């Protein structure tokens, strides 16, 4: 039987988990990882919280985020959203891992511009093999922002504190977004391989008659076979090709539909079922959206 998940609902509770004193601010805290330590009794335990977390670490800290492990050989930035689970895989001694962990409660950004768009920062949904690897200059940039947040927490809790804190968190996230796009660019060769793999997965799926047996492939199906999360795969494909993962699936289906309409005598309904559509009118709608013609019009014109 797996270990129960230990959930922290507040900043106070998350600091208690790490054996720290009460927070200066009730909705945000920054932990110095060099001052965190946990023994063998913590190994295997699973933790979650109702908080957002942004963490920068420089070495293997022995924690799994989600279902896999991060590679902490260099400076790595990690993002976790409320209710995501981490698992401790090994003890950690004091001063073993350098870095910081910024926790903030959703209430801090509620009714702010950041609160309305926090879900647009897709890296909070990324799985562990998509951590953000930072250069030294990039780390320094984020460290400076975190220091501003730390100063605000310690020295200036007043009527302006929330606005200042939220603005700095948003700045931190916007820099992270820029750095993720840089990572996309610098890994373009491997990304091209992923694009080719997606195309091959779709081709094999069709040739093995899985469209008829299982229905249309999902984004999650493609992502699982590429060892990526669905959100990261779609972002990667959009960056490399200008088309999302869903576009790749739909374009593939429409391309196969064109061949079947021209080179078979099957009815439009039959072709729709062959391509995994449960309802022919969904097929017709997608085909017209992509080609500007109904399947019957396309067949007649060609």
N, C-alpha and C positions, 0 to 999 in steps of 0.2 A: 504494500500500500504506500503511495507516494506521500511525502510530507505535506501537511496542510500549508496553505499560503498565509503568511503573516502580513496583514494589511495595515498600513499606517494612513490614518485619515487626515492628519494635520502636520504642520511643520514641527510642532512640539513632539509628536509621536515619532516622526522620522529621526529627529535628533536623539530621542530616547533609545531607538533601535541601535544607534551607533555609540551609545554611552556618553552622549554630550549633554551639556546643561541646557536650560531653557533658552529659547531664541530671543533675540532683541526685537525682531519683527514677527508678528504672528502669521504672515502670509508668504514670507520668502526667507531663505537662508542659503549661505554658501559654506560648504564643508571643505576643509583642507585635507586632501587624501593622505598626506604624510602623517596626519594625526589620527588616522583611523586604523584600527587593528581588530582582528577577530581570529579566534582559535579554531581548533578541530571540531569543537562542538557545533560550529555554525555551518560546517561543510554539508551540503545537501539540502539545506533549508531554502525555502522559496519565499521571496518577499515581493510585495507590490505596494502601491500607495495611491492615494487620490490626487497625487501631485504630478506636475510636469517636472522633468529632470533634464538638464543639459550637463554633460560631464566631459571634462578633458583629462585624459590620463596618458602616461608616457610609457607604461610597461604592462605586462600581463598581470591583471589584477585578479584573475581566477573567478570571474563572474560571467555567467551565461545570461544573455538578454534574449528572451524568447526561447527558441528551440536550438540555437547554435551558439558558438563562441566567437568573440571578437579576436582579431589579431592585434595585439597591443604593442607590437615591436617598436612602433614610432608613435608620435603624438596622434591620438585618435579622439575625435569628438563623437559623442554618443547622445542620442535623443530618446527619451522614453516618455510616453503619454500616460495619463492616469489609467490604472488597472493593468498595465503591462507588467509581466512577471520577470524577476531576475532570480537566478539560482547561484548560490555560492559554491564554487568548485574546489577551492583550496584556501588555507588560512592566509592571512595577510599580517605582516609585522609592521610596527611603526616605521615610518620613513621609507617603506619598501616601494610605494607608488607615489610619484609626484603628480600633482594636478589638483583639480577642484570639481566639486559637484554643486551645481546651482539647482535648488528645488524651489518651485513656486506653486502656490495654490491657485486653481482656476478662478477663485473669487478675486484675486489680485487684478486680473485682466477682464473680469466681467464688466459689461457695459462700457468697454473701451473699443477703439478701432482694432487693436490687436486681438481682443477677445472674439470679434466677429470674423477674423480671418486666420485664426491660429491653425485651423484645419488645412489651410492652403500650403502650409509648410510640410510637404509630404514626408520629410525625413523623420518626423515623429512616428510615421507608420512603417518605416523601412525595417526590414529584418536585419539580423546581426551582420551578415556578410556585406552589408552596404554602409558600414561605418565611414565617416569622413576622415580621411588621412590628411593631416595638415603639415605645411612647411613651417619652418621656424618663424618666419615673418608673420604668417597667418596666426600662429599660436600667440605671438606677441600682441597682435591686434586684438584678439579676443581677451587675452589676459588684461589688457588695459581697460576694456569695457567692464569686465568682471570686477576689477578694482574700483571703478566708479560706483558700481552697484554696492560693493562692500562698504565703501565710505558712506554712501547714502543710508544704508541699513544701520550703521554704527552711530552716525553723527546727526542726522537731520530728519527725524520722523516728525513731519509737520503736515500742513495742508497741501503742500506741493509734492510730498514724498511719493504718492502713488503714481502721479504723472511722470515724475523723473525716473522711477524704477521701471515702469512699463515702457517708457521711451527707450531706455537702455537695453531692456530685454529684446524689444523689437529690433534695435540696431544690431544686437548680437545675432538674432535670427536672420536678418538681411545679409550680414556678412557671411553667415553660414551658407545661405542660399547661393551667394556668389562663389564661395569655395566649392560647393557641390558641383556647380556648372563647370568650374575649372577642372574638377576631378573627372567629369564626363569627357572633357576635351582631351585631357592627358592620357586617358585610357581608351582612346578612340579605336585602336587596333583590336583590342579585346571586344569592344562594343560591336564592331563590324562582324566579328565572329558570332556574337549573340544574334544579330540581325539574320545572318545566314542560318543559324540554328533554328530560329523561329520559322523561317521559310521552309526548312526541311521538316520540322515537326508538323506543320500544316500539310505538307505534301504527303508525308507518311500516314497521317491521320486519315486523309482522303483515300489513299490507295489501299489502306487496310480496312476500308468500309466502316470505320468507327463512326462516321457521320450518321449512318443508318442505325448502327447498334447502340450508340451512346448519345447521339445528338451532337450539336456543334461544340467545338472545343472552347473552353472558357479561358479567360486571361489567366486565371489561377493555374489551369493545366499547363499553359505555356511557361508560366513563371516557375512552377515546381520543377519542370524539366530543364530549366535554365539555372536552377538553384538561386533564384532571386525572388523578392517579394513582387506581388502584382503591381503595386504602385511604382516601385523602382523600375521594373521592366517597361512599363508604359512610358515613364519619363525618359528612359534610355532610348526607346524606339522613336519617340517624338523628337528627341535631340538629334538622333542620327539620320532619321528619314523624313521628319515632319509629319509622321502619322503615328497615332497612338496604337497600343496593342489591339484595341477593339477595331480600329481601322484596318489593321493588318488582317484580322480574321474576316471582317466583312468584305474587304477587297478580294481576298482569296476566294470566298464563296461566290462572289459575283463573277469573278473570272472563270471559275468552273461552270457557273450557270450559263455563261455565254457559249462555252464549248458545247454544253449539253443541248442548248436551244438550237444551235446551228447543225450539229452533227448527230443528233438522235431524233427519234420520232416520239419520244416520251411527251406526255402532256405536261403543261406547266405545273399542274398539281403534283404530278409524279416527280418532276425535277425538284420541286420544293421539298418533298419528303426525302429524296435522295440526298439532298444537301442538309438534312437535319432540321428542317423547319416543320414544326408541328401544325402550323396553319399557313396555307398557301398565300393568304393576303399579306402576312408578314414578309414573306419572300418577295411578293410583288412590290410592296412599299419600299423595301431596301433596294431592290433592283432599279426602280425608277429614281430613287434618291441618288444612286451612284451613276446612272447612265442617262437619265432624262427621258427614258422610254419604259413602257411596261414590257414585261417579258414577251408578250405576244407581238407587240409592235416591233421589238428588236428582231424577233424571229422572221417576221414578214419583210422587214426592210433589208435583211441580209440574206 
